[in-house]
Amino acid sequence: MPASKFVRPTHSMPPPIPPLLQPQLPLAPLLPPVHVVDLMTDAGSAAFGAVWRAKEAKLVECPALTDARPQFKSTYDIEPHAELAGFDDSGWEVVPPADLEGKRGGGMVSFHWFRTTLTMPANATGFDTAGAKAVLRVNVDDYAEVWVNGVLPRTAGRPSPAAIQGFNMPNRLILGDNLVTPGDKFEIAVFAINGPISAVPANFLWFREAKVEFFR
């Protein structure tokens, strides 16, 4: 089960499954979708009962892992850890769908959380969703990590749609267990990253795309 409370690690830990033994995550189809709902419109977000909220994330100094080399006394973490399932974002800024493209953060090296819950409707702007494959498509300027129901789907050494895909490239994640059923709920947390981090950008964070693509 996904964690509902963040516990900061104190020492290094190997992955629970050796990377080469991890199965490949399901990948979104490359064919054109049969229907697309734009979540950056009022009608599109309303179709899924989605209310977007946002909050800046910050780097905070914390103790280094206990098995770090002696010269490393501290390291850095992010706050808040809004990836958690059931995270309370009720006090955050409410973002109208059309304002997802609004530029946020102070520029340069900055981070921002965006959260919403998508409830799969029986009919999504004229499309019967039962038994369809649904893909969340998110494109954040510049990078994004996308958590679904408290999980960041990823496998080491293999394509991982939820992790950073490249500079201004979309993340495309299959929602649910391959096919969706009306009433399915997906708690979405998008961690937006301004970058490249080592080439400090003189710009901000915003969504280029936020869509649900359907396939038969």
FITOR-895573 format. One line per 5 residues: number of its first residue (from 1); for each residue x negated, y negated, z negated of C-alpha. Coordinates in Angstrom, 1 decimal. Example, Ala and Ser with C-alpha at 12.3 -4.5 7.8 and 13.67 -1.06 7.14 Angstrom:
BEGIN
1> -12.3,4.5,-7.8; -13.7,1.1,-7.1
//
This chain:
BEGIN
1> 0.0,0.0,0.0; -1.2,-3.5,0.7; -2.5,-5.5,-2.3; -0.1,-7.9,-3.9; -2.8,-9.6,-6.0
6> -6.2,-10.6,-4.8; -9.1,-9.1,-6.8; -12.5,-10.6,-5.9; -15.1,-7.9,-5.4; -18.1,-7.8,-7.8
11> -20.3,-5.4,-5.9; -20.8,-4.0,-2.4; -18.6,-1.2,-1.3; -18.7,1.1,1.7; -15.6,1.3,3.9
16> -13.1,4.0,2.8; -13.5,5.8,6.1; -16.8,5.9,8.1; -16.4,3.4,11.0; -16.9,6.0,13.7
21> -14.2,8.2,12.2; -11.6,5.5,12.2; -8.9,5.9,14.9; -8.5,3.3,17.6; -5.7,0.8,16.8
26> -2.8,0.7,19.2; -3.4,-2.0,21.8; -0.8,-4.3,23.4; 0.2,-3.5,27.0; -1.5,-5.3,29.8
31> 1.6,-5.3,32.0; 3.8,-8.4,32.1; 6.4,-8.4,29.3; 10.1,-8.0,30.2; 11.1,-10.8,27.8
36> 9.3,-13.5,25.8; 10.4,-15.6,22.9; 8.5,-18.8,22.2; 8.1,-19.2,18.4; 7.0,-22.8,19.0
41> 10.6,-23.8,19.8; 13.4,-24.2,17.3; 15.5,-21.7,19.1; 12.7,-19.2,19.3; 11.8,-19.3,15.7
46> 15.5,-19.4,14.7; 16.0,-16.1,16.6; 13.8,-14.4,14.0; 14.8,-16.5,11.0; 11.3,-17.8,10.9
51> 10.3,-20.7,8.7; 6.7,-21.8,9.2; 4.6,-23.1,6.3; 1.0,-24.2,6.2; -1.8,-25.1,3.7
56> -5.4,-25.9,4.1; -7.9,-23.2,2.9; -11.2,-24.1,1.3; -14.5,-22.5,0.6; -15.2,-22.1,-3.1
61> -18.5,-21.1,-4.7; -18.4,-17.9,-6.7; -20.9,-15.4,-8.2; -22.9,-13.3,-5.8; -22.2,-9.5,-5.8
66> -24.0,-7.8,-8.6; -26.2,-5.7,-6.2; -27.3,-8.7,-4.2; -31.0,-9.5,-4.1; -32.2,-11.4,-7.2
71> -32.7,-14.7,-5.3; -29.0,-14.9,-4.4; -27.1,-16.2,-7.5; -23.9,-17.3,-5.8; -21.9,-16.9,-2.7
76> -18.6,-18.3,-1.2; -15.0,-17.2,-1.0; -11.8,-18.8,0.4; -8.8,-20.1,-1.6; -6.0,-19.5,-1.5
81> -5.9,-15.8,-0.5; -2.6,-16.2,1.4; -2.9,-12.9,3.3; -1.3,-11.0,0.4; 2.1,-9.5,0.9
86> 4.7,-11.4,-1.1; 2.4,-14.4,-1.5; 4.4,-17.4,-2.8; 4.1,-20.2,-0.2; 7.3,-22.0,-1.3
91> 5.3,-25.1,-2.3; 3.5,-25.4,1.1; 4.2,-27.9,3.9; 7.1,-26.8,6.1; 6.0,-26.9,9.7
96> 8.7,-27.4,12.4; 8.1,-24.9,15.2; 7.2,-27.7,17.7; 4.7,-29.1,15.3; 2.6,-25.9,15.2
101> 0.7,-27.6,18.0; 0.0,-30.5,15.7; -3.7,-30.9,14.8; -4.5,-30.0,11.2; -7.5,-29.9,9.0
106> -10.2,-32.5,8.6; -12.2,-31.3,11.7; -15.6,-29.8,11.8; -15.8,-26.7,9.6; -12.3,-26.2,8.4
111> -9.7,-23.5,7.8; -5.9,-23.4,7.5; -3.3,-20.9,6.6; 0.1,-20.5,8.4; 2.7,-18.2,7.1
116> 6.2,-17.0,8.2; 8.4,-14.0,8.1; 9.9,-12.6,11.3; 13.1,-10.6,11.0; 13.7,-8.6,14.2
121> 17.2,-9.5,15.5; 19.5,-7.2,17.4; 19.5,-9.7,20.2; 16.5,-12.0,20.8; 17.6,-14.9,23.0
126> 19.5,-12.6,25.2; 17.3,-9.5,24.9; 18.4,-6.2,23.2; 15.5,-5.4,20.9; 16.4,-1.9,19.8
131> 13.8,0.6,20.9; 11.5,-2.0,22.5; 7.8,-2.6,21.9; 7.3,-6.0,20.3; 3.9,-7.8,20.5
136> 3.1,-10.9,18.4; 0.9,-13.2,20.6; -0.9,-15.9,18.7; -3.5,-18.3,20.2; -5.1,-20.7,17.7
141> -7.7,-23.3,18.7; -10.3,-22.1,17.9; -10.1,-18.7,16.2; -7.5,-16.7,14.2; -7.2,-13.7,12.0
146> -3.7,-12.4,11.8; -2.3,-10.4,8.8; 1.0,-8.5,9.1; 2.7,-7.4,5.8; -0.5,-7.9,3.9
151> -2.7,-5.9,6.3; -5.4,-7.1,8.8; -5.4,-4.3,11.3; -9.1,-3.6,12.2; -11.5,-0.8,13.1
156> -15.2,-1.3,13.1; -16.9,-1.0,16.5; -13.6,-0.9,18.3; -11.1,-3.5,19.7; -9.3,-5.0,16.7
161> -6.4,-7.3,17.9; -5.9,-9.0,14.5; -9.6,-10.1,14.2; -11.3,-13.0,16.1; -10.9,-12.3,19.8
166> -13.2,-15.0,21.1; -13.1,-18.8,21.7; -9.5,-19.9,22.1; -8.4,-16.4,23.1; -5.0,-14.9,22.0
171> -4.6,-12.3,19.3; -2.0,-9.7,20.5; -0.7,-7.3,17.8; 1.9,-4.6,18.2; 4.6,-5.1,15.5
176> 5.8,-2.1,13.5; 5.3,1.5,14.3; 5.1,1.2,18.1; 8.9,0.5,18.6; 11.0,-1.9,16.7
181> 14.5,-1.7,15.0; 16.8,-4.6,14.4; 16.3,-5.7,10.8; 12.6,-4.9,10.7; 10.7,-7.6,8.7
186> 7.1,-8.7,9.4; 5.4,-11.1,7.0; 2.9,-13.0,9.1; -0.2,-14.8,7.7; -2.4,-16.6,10.3
191> -5.9,-17.7,9.1; -6.9,-20.5,11.5; -10.6,-21.2,11.8; -12.3,-24.2,13.4; -15.4,-23.3,15.4
196> -17.9,-22.4,16.5; -19.0,-22.7,12.9; -22.7,-23.0,13.6; -21.9,-25.6,16.4; -19.8,-27.9,14.2
201> -16.8,-28.9,16.3; -15.5,-32.5,16.4; -11.9,-31.3,16.7; -9.1,-29.8,14.7; -6.9,-26.7,14.3
206> -3.7,-26.1,16.2; -1.6,-23.4,17.9; -1.8,-23.0,21.6; 0.7,-20.2,21.6; 3.0,-18.3,19.2
211> 5.2,-15.8,21.0; 6.9,-12.5,20.7; 6.5,-10.4,23.8; 8.8,-7.4,24.5; 8.1,-4.4,26.6
216> 10.1,-1.3,27.7
//
